[in-house]
């Protein structure tokens, strides 16, 4: 922003004008109401102050001012006012014309008002300049053009008056003083408003970045609850937990360079994220070379086990393609179990929405008995799926920390 306040970006300038006019619109409407009340008061006092021959013209001018202010009040409340900046000078040219007519009407009443016409001109111009300075919202250039033309007209008018040079200079100096003060007020208000707008815009951008980072680690609904100060703890009765793990990762780690290994692991997690997004599965976290996700939780779809199976099948298919592309024997085991879990956010740094419960542990144990590039599911998951001919016959396995568990296998 330079001396004549203006943003470099046209879009930002337009946003500022709309924002500032929206913010100041209520105050401007109040200002027009106050001005209308003043002119209404003048029209009521006119019969007490002026001769009868002047009353029709004075009342006509007062009525015209009230109508003009009522129209301004209405226009300021519309969408057009927010978009059309030229409405400002239009309204103030109308105000200036009405003021000139009023001053001409009062020119023959100097004996009554005890005030010369030239003095009333100075006073009225000063009031109009200051009034316009406050009311020209986010429109400094238009205000300067309007005020400059008004001042030029006044100087031309003053040059034709039958008064001495000193009187002309004195009156011109008085009007110029009002105008200088009004310009400073308008410029200062506009500059401060632009600074506030720029600061709010920067704050909004920073908040958007913060929210984006927050949404990357937390479901959107959970992030909103957390920002509201709510303690996050949820209970789910029927969630399908998915554990996907790379077969023989320790052997791969010995065969590949650290850089190659990390690159491969990153490809695996990236593929898993994409598959999870396509099937409405919620990623929970990565644990070493394992990918933990749930279906039916706080930010996942409602299909539960069906989405989990589709996710697992697609992920194994994608990993087969990756193995063929890289010539690395990389295979997955996937384990699924369905049951109750508790979800929530703990801690104050490195926030993450996590899940706990026996269901998580059982899914991890079932994954360990899955065949390479195969899926193992518990009976709970199998029955939620409604069965299926693709599954093997159930076998009862003794899982560490779980005991005897009925497991079915699904080849991919």
C-alpha positions as CSV (number, residue, x, y, z in Angstrom):
1,X,0.0,0.0,0.0
2,X,1.3,3.5,-0.9
3,X,0.3,7.0,0.0
4,X,-3.0,6.4,-1.9
5,X,-4.1,3.2,-0.1
6,X,-4.5,0.3,-2.4
7,X,-3.7,-3.4,-2.4
8,X,-1.4,-4.7,-5.2
9,X,-3.8,-7.5,-6.1
10,X,-7.0,-6.5,-7.8
11,X,-8.9,-9.5,-6.2
12,X,-7.6,-8.5,-2.8
13,X,-8.7,-4.9,-3.3
14,X,-12.2,-6.0,-4.3
15,X,-12.4,-8.3,-1.3
16,X,-11.3,-5.5,1.0
17,X,-13.9,-3.1,-0.5
18,X,-16.7,-5.6,-0.1
19,X,-15.6,-6.6,3.4
20,X,-15.2,-3.0,4.7
21,X,-18.4,-1.8,3.2
22,X,-20.2,-4.8,4.8
23,X,-18.7,-4.0,8.2
24,X,-19.5,-0.3,8.1
25,X,-22.9,-0.6,6.5
26,X,-24.9,-0.6,9.8
27,X,-23.1,2.6,10.9
28,X,-23.7,4.3,7.6
29,X,-27.4,3.6,7.7
30,X,-27.5,5.0,11.2
31,X,-25.7,8.1,9.9
32,X,-28.3,8.6,7.1
33,X,-31.1,8.3,9.7
34,X,-29.4,10.9,11.9
35,X,-29.1,13.2,8.9
36,X,-32.7,12.6,8.0
37,X,-33.9,13.5,11.6
38,X,-31.9,16.7,11.4
39,X,-33.5,17.8,8.2
40,X,-36.9,16.8,9.5
41,X,-36.2,19.0,12.5
42,X,-35.3,21.9,10.2
43,X,-38.6,21.5,8.3
44,X,-40.5,21.7,11.6
45,X,-38.6,24.7,12.8
46,X,-38.8,26.6,9.4
47,X,-42.3,28.2,10.1
48,X,-40.9,29.6,13.3
49,X,-37.8,31.1,11.8
50,X,-38.4,32.2,8.2
51,X,-41.0,34.3,6.4
52,X,-43.9,32.6,4.7
53,X,-42.7,33.3,1.2
54,X,-39.5,31.2,1.8
55,X,-41.3,28.2,3.4
56,X,-42.4,26.4,0.2
57,X,-38.8,26.3,-1.1
58,X,-37.3,25.4,2.2
59,X,-39.8,22.7,2.9
60,X,-39.2,21.3,-0.7
61,X,-35.5,21.2,-0.1
62,X,-35.9,19.6,3.3
63,X,-38.3,17.0,1.9
64,X,-35.9,16.4,-1.0
65,X,-33.0,15.8,1.4
66,X,-35.1,13.4,3.5
67,X,-36.1,11.4,0.4
68,X,-32.5,11.3,-0.8
69,X,-31.3,10.1,2.6
70,X,-34.1,7.5,2.7
71,X,-33.0,6.3,-0.7
72,X,-29.4,6.2,0.4
73,X,-30.5,4.2,3.5
74,X,-32.2,1.6,1.3
75,X,-29.4,1.4,-1.3
76,X,-26.7,0.9,1.4
77,X,-28.6,-2.1,2.6
78,X,-28.6,-3.8,-0.8
79,X,-26.1,-6.1,-2.6
80,X,-25.5,-3.3,-5.2
81,X,-23.9,-1.1,-2.6
82,X,-21.3,-3.8,-1.8
83,X,-20.3,-4.2,-5.5
84,X,-20.8,-0.7,-7.1
85,X,-18.3,1.8,-5.6
86,X,-19.6,4.5,-7.9
87,X,-22.8,4.7,-5.8
88,X,-20.8,6.7,-3.3
89,X,-20.0,9.7,-5.5
90,X,-23.5,9.6,-6.9
91,X,-25.1,9.9,-3.5
92,X,-22.8,12.7,-2.5
93,X,-23.3,14.7,-5.7
94,X,-27.0,14.5,-4.9
95,X,-26.3,15.6,-1.4
96,X,-24.1,18.5,-2.6
97,X,-26.8,19.7,-5.1
98,X,-29.4,19.6,-2.3
99,X,-27.1,21.6,-0.1
100,X,-26.4,24.2,-2.8
101,X,-30.2,24.6,-3.4
102,X,-30.7,25.0,0.4
103,X,-28.0,27.6,0.7
104,X,-29.5,29.6,-2.3
105,X,-32.9,29.4,-0.5
106,X,-31.3,30.8,2.6
107,X,-29.5,33.6,0.7
108,X,-32.5,36.0,1.1
109,X,-32.9,35.3,4.8
110,X,-29.7,36.8,6.2
111,X,-31.8,39.3,8.2
112,X,-33.5,36.4,9.9
113,X,-30.5,34.1,10.5
114,X,-28.0,36.9,11.2
115,X,-25.6,34.9,9.1
116,X,-24.3,35.9,5.7
117,X,-24.8,33.6,2.7
118,X,-21.0,33.2,2.3
119,X,-20.5,32.1,5.9
120,X,-23.3,29.6,5.6
121,X,-21.6,28.3,2.4
122,X,-18.4,27.7,4.4
123,X,-20.2,25.9,7.2
124,X,-22.3,23.7,4.9
125,X,-19.3,22.7,2.8
126,X,-17.3,21.9,5.9
127,X,-20.2,19.7,7.1
128,X,-20.6,18.0,3.8
129,X,-16.8,17.3,3.5
130,X,-16.6,15.7,6.9
131,X,-19.8,13.8,6.5
132,X,-18.6,12.4,3.2
133,X,-15.2,11.5,4.7
134,X,-16.8,9.2,7.2
135,X,-19.4,7.8,4.7
136,X,-17.1,7.2,1.8
137,X,-16.1,3.7,2.8
138,X,-13.0,2.1,1.3
139,X,-13.2,4.6,-1.5
140,X,-10.4,7.1,-1.0
141,X,-9.7,7.8,-4.6
142,X,-13.4,8.6,-5.4
143,X,-13.5,10.8,-2.3
144,X,-10.4,12.8,-3.4
145,X,-11.9,13.2,-6.9
146,X,-15.3,14.3,-5.6
147,X,-13.8,16.6,-2.9
148,X,-11.4,18.2,-5.5
149,X,-14.2,19.0,-7.9
150,X,-16.3,20.4,-5.1
151,X,-13.4,22.6,-4.0
152,X,-12.8,23.8,-7.5
153,X,-16.4,24.7,-8.0
154,X,-16.4,26.6,-4.7
155,X,-13.2,28.5,-5.6
156,X,-14.8,29.5,-9.0
157,X,-18.0,30.6,-7.1
158,X,-15.9,32.6,-4.6
159,X,-14.0,34.3,-7.4
160,X,-17.3,35.8,-8.7
161,X,-18.4,37.2,-5.4
162,X,-18.3,41.0,-4.8
163,X,-15.8,40.8,-1.9
164,X,-12.2,41.7,-1.4
165,X,-9.2,39.5,-2.0
166,X,-8.5,39.0,1.7
167,X,-12.1,37.9,2.3
168,X,-11.8,35.4,-0.5
169,X,-8.6,34.0,0.8
170,X,-9.9,33.8,4.3
171,X,-13.1,31.9,3.2
172,X,-11.1,29.6,0.9
173,X,-8.7,28.9,3.7
174,X,-11.6,27.9,6.0
175,X,-13.1,25.5,3.5
176,X,-9.6,24.1,2.7
177,X,-9.1,23.5,6.4
178,X,-12.3,21.5,6.6
179,X,-11.3,19.6,3.5
180,X,-7.8,18.8,4.7
181,X,-9.2,17.5,8.0
182,X,-11.8,15.4,6.2
183,X,-9.2,14.0,3.8
184,X,-7.0,13.0,6.7
185,X,-9.9,11.4,8.5
186,X,-10.9,9.4,5.4
187,X,-7.3,8.4,4.6
188,X,-6.5,7.4,8.2
189,X,-9.7,5.4,8.6
190,X,-9.1,3.6,5.3
191,X,-5.4,2.9,6.1
192,X,-6.3,1.4,9.5
193,X,-9.2,-0.6,8.0
194,X,-6.8,-2.0,5.4
195,X,-4.3,-3.0,8.0
196,X,-7.0,-4.8,10.0
197,X,-8.2,-6.5,6.8
198,X,-4.7,-7.6,5.9
199,X,-4.1,-8.9,9.4
200,X,-7.4,-10.7,9.5
201,X,-6.6,-12.2,6.1
202,X,-3.2,-13.4,7.2
203,X,-4.8,-14.8,10.4
204,X,-7.4,-16.6,8.4
205,X,-4.8,-18.1,6.1
206,X,-2.7,-19.2,9.1
207,X,-5.8,-20.7,10.7
208,X,-6.6,-22.5,7.5
209,X,-3.1,-24.0,7.4
210,X,-3.4,-25.0,11.0
211,X,-6.7,-26.6,10.4
212,X,-5.4,-28.4,7.3
213,X,-2.5,-29.8,9.4
214,X,-5.0,-30.8,12.1
215,X,-7.3,-32.5,9.6
216,X,-4.3,-34.5,8.3
217,X,-3.9,-36.1,11.7
218,X,-7.4,-36.1,13.0
219,X,-10.9,-36.7,11.5
220,X,-12.6,-33.4,10.7
221,X,-15.4,-33.9,13.2
222,X,-12.9,-34.9,15.9
223,X,-10.8,-31.8,15.2
224,X,-13.9,-29.6,15.5
225,X,-14.7,-31.1,18.9
226,X,-11.1,-30.8,20.1
227,X,-11.0,-27.1,19.1
228,X,-14.2,-26.6,21.1
229,X,-12.4,-27.8,24.2
230,X,-14.2,-31.1,24.3
231,X,-12.5,-34.2,25.8
232,X,-12.5,-36.8,23.0
233,X,-13.6,-40.3,24.1
234,X,-15.9,-42.4,22.0
235,X,-17.2,-46.0,22.2
236,X,-17.9,-48.1,19.1
237,X,-19.8,-51.4,19.3
238,X,-19.0,-52.9,15.9
239,X,-15.7,-51.7,14.2
240,X,-13.7,-53.8,11.8
241,X,-10.0,-53.4,12.6
242,X,-7.5,-53.9,9.7
243,X,-3.8,-54.9,10.2
244,X,-1.6,-55.0,7.1
245,X,2.0,-56.0,7.5
246,X,4.9,-56.7,5.1
247,X,6.0,-60.3,5.0
248,X,9.6,-60.9,6.0
249,X,10.4,-57.2,6.4
250,X,13.5,-57.9,8.5
251,X,14.9,-59.9,5.6
252,X,14.1,-57.1,3.2
253,X,15.9,-54.7,5.5
254,X,19.1,-56.8,5.2
255,X,18.8,-57.0,1.4
256,X,18.1,-53.4,0.5
257,X,19.9,-50.2,1.2
258,X,18.4,-47.9,3.9
259,X,17.3,-45.4,1.3
260,X,15.8,-48.0,-1.0
261,X,14.0,-49.6,2.0
262,X,12.5,-46.3,3.1
263,X,11.4,-45.4,-0.4
264,X,9.7,-48.8,-0.7
265,X,8.0,-48.5,2.7
266,X,6.8,-45.0,1.7
267,X,5.3,-46.4,-1.5
268,X,3.4,-49.0,0.5
269,X,2.0,-46.5,2.9
270,X,1.0,-44.2,0.1
271,X,-0.8,-47.0,-1.7
272,X,-2.6,-47.9,1.5
273,X,-3.7,-44.3,2.1
274,X,-5.1,-44.1,-1.5
275,X,-7.0,-47.4,-1.1
276,X,-8.3,-46.3,2.3
277,X,-9.6,-43.1,0.8
278,X,-11.3,-44.9,-2.0
279,X,-13.1,-47.4,0.3
280,X,-14.0,-45.1,3.1
281,X,-11.5,-46.7,5.5
282,X,-10.0,-44.7,8.3
283,X,-6.2,-44.8,8.7
284,X,-5.2,-44.9,12.3
285,X,-1.4,-45.0,12.2
286,X,1.6,-46.9,10.9
287,X,3.6,-49.1,13.3
288,X,7.0,-49.9,11.8
289,X,6.1,-51.7,8.6
290,X,2.5,-52.3,9.5
291,X,-0.5,-50.3,8.5
292,X,-3.4,-50.0,11.0
293,X,-6.9,-48.9,9.9
294,X,-10.5,-49.3,10.9
295,X,-13.8,-49.4,9.1
296,X,-16.9,-48.2,10.9
297,X,-15.1,-45.8,13.2
298,X,-15.5,-42.1,13.7
299,X,-14.4,-41.0,10.2
300,X,-15.0,-44.1,8.1
301,X,-17.9,-45.4,6.1
302,X,-20.8,-47.4,7.5
303,X,-20.2,-50.6,5.5
304,X,-17.8,-51.9,8.1
305,X,-16.4,-55.3,7.3
306,X,-17.4,-55.1,3.6
307,X,-15.3,-52.0,3.0
308,X,-12.5,-53.5,5.0
309,X,-12.4,-56.6,2.8
310,X,-12.5,-54.5,-0.4
311,X,-9.7,-52.3,0.9
312,X,-7.5,-55.3,1.8
313,X,-8.1,-56.9,-1.6
314,X,-7.2,-53.8,-3.5
315,X,-4.1,-53.1,-1.4
316,X,-2.8,-56.6,-1.9
317,X,-3.4,-56.2,-5.7
318,X,-1.5,-52.8,-5.7
319,X,1.4,-54.4,-3.8
320,X,1.6,-57.1,-6.4
321,X,2.0,-54.5,-9.0
322,X,4.7,-52.7,-6.9
323,X,6.6,-56.0,-6.5
324,X,6.6,-56.5,-10.3
325,X,7.6,-52.9,-10.9
326,X,10.6,-53.0,-8.4
327,X,11.6,-56.6,-8.8
328,X,11.4,-56.9,-5.0
329,X,9.6,-59.8,-3.4
330,X,7.3,-57.8,-1.3
331,X,4.1,-59.4,0.0
332,X,1.4,-58.5,2.6
333,X,-0.5,-60.3,5.3
334,X,-3.8,-58.7,6.3
335,X,-5.8,-59.6,9.4
336,X,-9.4,-58.4,10.2
337,X,-11.4,-58.7,13.3
338,X,-14.7,-57.0,14.2
339,X,-15.8,-56.0,17.7
340,X,-16.1,-53.1,20.2
341,X,-13.4,-50.5,20.5
342,X,-12.8,-47.2,22.4
343,X,-11.5,-44.2,20.4
344,X,-10.2,-40.9,21.5
345,X,-7.4,-38.3,21.6
346,X,-4.9,-38.3,24.4
347,X,-1.9,-36.0,25.1
348,X,-1.3,-32.4,24.1
349,X,1.3,-32.8,21.4
350,X,1.5,-34.9,18.3
351,X,-2.2,-35.4,18.5
352,X,-3.8,-38.5,16.9
353,X,-7.1,-40.2,17.1
354,X,-6.3,-43.7,18.4
355,X,-8.3,-46.8,19.1
356,X,-7.9,-49.3,22.0
357,X,-9.4,-52.6,23.1
358,X,-9.1,-56.3,22.7
359,X,-10.5,-56.0,19.2
360,X,-7.2,-54.2,18.2
361,X,-5.1,-56.9,19.7
362,X,-7.0,-59.8,18.2
363,X,-6.8,-58.2,14.7
364,X,-3.0,-58.0,15.1
365,X,-2.8,-61.7,16.2
366,X,-5.0,-62.8,13.3
367,X,-2.8,-60.9,10.8
368,X,0.2,-62.9,12.0
369,X,-1.4,-66.2,10.8
370,X,-2.6,-64.8,7.4
371,X,-1.0,-66.4,4.3
372,X,1.4,-64.2,2.3
373,X,-0.7,-62.0,0.0
374,X,-3.8,-63.3,1.8
375,X,-6.4,-62.1,4.2
376,X,-7.3,-63.8,7.5
377,X,-10.6,-62.9,9.3
378,X,-12.2,-63.8,12.5
379,X,-15.7,-65.4,12.8
380,X,-17.1,-62.0,13.9
381,X,-15.9,-60.4,10.7
382,X,-17.0,-63.4,8.6
383,X,-20.5,-63.3,10.0
384,X,-20.8,-59.6,9.6
385,X,-20.0,-60.1,5.9
386,X,-22.8,-62.6,5.7
387,X,-20.4,-65.5,4.9
388,X,-19.1,-66.2,1.4
389,X,-17.9,-69.1,-0.7
390,X,-14.5,-67.4,-1.2
391,X,-13.5,-68.1,2.4
392,X,-11.7,-71.3,3.5
393,X,-13.3,-73.6,6.1
394,X,-12.8,-72.3,9.6
395,X,-9.8,-73.5,11.5
396,X,-9.3,-73.1,15.2
397,X,-5.9,-71.6,16.0
398,X,-4.3,-70.7,19.4
399,X,-3.2,-67.1,19.1
400,X,-0.7,-65.6,21.6
401,X,-2.5,-63.6,24.3
402,X,-5.9,-64.5,22.8
403,X,-6.3,-68.3,23.0
404,X,-8.4,-70.4,20.7
405,X,-9.7,-68.4,17.9
406,X,-11.7,-69.4,14.8
407,X,-10.0,-68.0,11.7
408,X,-10.9,-68.1,8.0
409,X,-8.6,-67.3,5.1
410,X,-9.4,-65.4,1.9
411,X,-7.0,-65.8,-1.0
412,X,-6.4,-62.8,-3.3
